[in-house]
Amino acid sequence: MLKLKRALYEAYGGFADKRFKRLESHSVFAVDDRGSRDLAGDGKLYLWFCTMFADVKAADAVEVSLRGGVPVDPPVPEWASRAGATLQTGGMQNSLQFTVTPSTLPLLTGLADAVAAIVRPGVPRYSEKAYKFVCPRTAASLFRLRDMLERAWVAP
């Protein structure tokens, strides 16, 4: 389990809560690629921002949570239903939660594809204007997490 935590720690620059430094004491990582341009004037994330966290549950299991501005236009609910993920909607405070293992790693690809499909040219208009920015970034972060976990689980 420490190997996976170390890989996430190095890839994402530490834990979600920056007060923690020891791998043995914490397991939650912010994997949404947030930066200074995602913060409002008060230093908090914009409400439309889709936060993503990876919580290491075991050496071969990571719980992925998306909160806030989670895109919920079709085909994301369809993906959640097929994947057995927990999707809760309520405006800009949506949440999506599921567990990834080495054998279910393609779930991240499926979700990233579903999120990206919301704003694909030629599809009907999406419900939230912010999706124009949220969907491509969320999909890119999901692909990055998938690639990072794949390397961590395959490496000797």
C-alpha positions in Angstrom: 0.0 0.0 0.0 2.9 2.4 0.7 4.2 1.9 -2.8 0.9 3.1 -4.3 0.7 6.0 -1.8 4.3 7.0 -2.7 3.5 7.0 -6.4 0.4 9.2 -5.9 2.3 11.5 -3.5 5.0 12.0 -6.0 2.6 12.4 -9.0 0.3 14.9 -7.3 2.8 16.8 -5.0 1.5 15.5 -1.7 -1.8 14.7 0.1 -5.0 16.6 -0.4 -4.5 18.0 3.1 -1.1 19.5 2.9 -0.6 19.3 6.7 0.1 15.6 6.3 3.5 14.5 5.1 4.0 10.9 6.3 2.7 8.1 4.0 1.6 6.0 6.9 -0.7 8.7 8.3 -3.0 9.7 5.4 -4.4 8.3 2.2 -6.4 11.0 0.3 -4.9 12.8 -2.7 -6.4 15.7 -4.7 -6.1 14.5 -8.3 -8.0 17.2 -10.1 -5.0 19.2 -11.3 -6.1 22.4 -9.7 -4.0 25.5 -10.0 -4.0 29.1 -9.0 -6.4 30.0 -11.9 -9.1 27.8 -10.3 -9.3 30.0 -7.2 -11.7 32.9 -6.6 -10.6 36.1 -5.0 -11.2 34.7 -1.6 -8.8 31.8 -2.2 -11.5 29.2 -2.5 -12.2 27.0 -5.5 -14.8 28.3 -7.9 -18.2 26.7 -7.4 -18.2 25.2 -10.9 -14.9 23.4 -10.3 -15.1 19.6 -10.3 -12.9 18.4 -7.4 -11.5 14.9 -7.6 -9.9 12.8 -4.9 -8.3 9.4 -4.8 -8.4 7.6 -1.4 -6.1 4.6 -1.2 -8.0 1.8 0.5 -5.6 -1.0 -0.2 -2.6 -1.8 -2.3 -4.9 -2.7 -5.2 -8.0 -0.5 -4.5 -8.5 3.3 -4.8 -11.8 5.0 -4.1 -12.3 7.9 -6.6 -14.6 10.8 -5.6 -15.7 13.7 -7.7 -17.6 16.5 -6.0 -18.9 20.0 -6.8 -19.3 20.8 -10.4 -19.5 17.2 -11.5 -20.9 17.0 -15.1 -24.1 15.1 -15.0 -25.5 15.4 -18.5 -25.9 12.2 -20.4 -23.8 10.0 -20.8 -22.4 10.3 -17.3 -25.5 8.9 -15.5 -25.5 6.1 -18.0 -21.9 5.3 -17.3 -22.5 5.5 -13.5 -25.4 3.0 -13.8 -23.3 0.5 -15.8 -20.2 1.0 -13.5 -22.1 0.6 -10.3 -21.0 4.1 -9.2 -22.9 6.3 -6.7 -24.1 9.4 -8.4 -25.9 12.2 -6.5 -27.2 15.3 -8.2 -28.2 18.6 -6.8 -27.2 21.5 -9.1 -23.6 22.5 -8.8 -23.0 20.3 -5.8 -23.1 16.9 -7.5 -21.0 13.9 -6.4 -19.8 10.7 -8.0 -18.0 7.9 -6.2 -16.6 4.5 -7.3 -13.7 2.2 -6.5 -11.0 1.3 -9.0 -8.8 -1.8 -8.9 -6.2 -3.0 -11.4 -8.9 -5.1 -13.1 -11.4 -2.2 -13.3 -9.0 0.5 -14.4 -10.9 0.9 -17.7 -13.7 2.5 -15.6 -11.6 5.7 -15.5 -11.3 5.7 -19.3 -15.1 5.1 -19.6 -15.9 8.0 -17.3 -13.4 10.3 -19.0 -14.9 9.5 -22.4 -18.4 10.1 -21.0 -17.5 13.4 -19.6 -15.7 14.5 -22.7 -18.7 13.5 -24.8 -20.9 16.1 -23.1 -19.2 18.9 -25.0 -18.2 17.1 -28.1 -19.0 19.2 -31.3 -22.2 18.1 -33.0 -24.1 16.9 -29.8 -27.1 18.7 -28.4 -26.3 21.7 -26.1 -25.2 20.9 -22.6 -27.2 22.0 -19.6 -24.5 24.1 -17.8 -22.4 26.8 -19.5 -19.5 25.9 -17.2 -19.3 22.4 -18.8 -17.4 24.1 -21.7 -14.4 24.4 -19.3 -15.2 21.7 -16.7 -15.6 18.7 -19.0 -12.3 18.8 -20.9 -10.3 19.4 -17.7 -12.1 16.7 -15.8 -11.6 14.2 -18.6 -7.9 15.1 -18.8 -7.5 14.6 -15.0 -9.2 11.2 -15.2 -6.9 10.1 -18.0 -3.9 11.3 -16.0 -5.1 9.4 -12.9 -5.7 6.3 -15.0 -2.2 6.5 -16.5 -0.6 7.0 -13.1 -2.4 4.1 -11.5 -1.6 1.9 -14.4 2.1 2.6 -14.0 2.0 2.2 -10.2 0.2 -1.2 -10.4 2.3 -2.6 -13.3 5.7 -1.5 -12.1 7.7 -4.0 -10.1 
